[in-house]
Amino acid sequence: MCTHAPKCPTADSPDREAAHVVAGHPEQGWSLLCNAVVVFEDTGELLPDGRTIAPHRPTDVLDLVEA
C-alpha cells in the first residue's frame, strides 16, 4: 500500500503506528494508516489480518511525574 519514500513500517512491525495516515476520521475516533492498520483514539488497533491490539495508553503517568 505504501508508495512513498521512505517506506512505512509494515503492519507486523513494532513501530507500525509510525505509518502515514491515509484516511483520518477524528470525528469517529479512527484513522487508516498507509500499512492498512486502523488505529483508534483509545490507542487500540485493528490489523489488516483481523487481529486486534488492545488499547495501550500509559496509565502510570502521574506516578512517573512524582518519582
Secondary structure, DSSP 8 states (H G I E B T S, - for coil): ---SSS----TTSTTGGGS-EEEEETTTTEEEETTS-EEETTS-EE-TTS-EE-------HHHHHH-
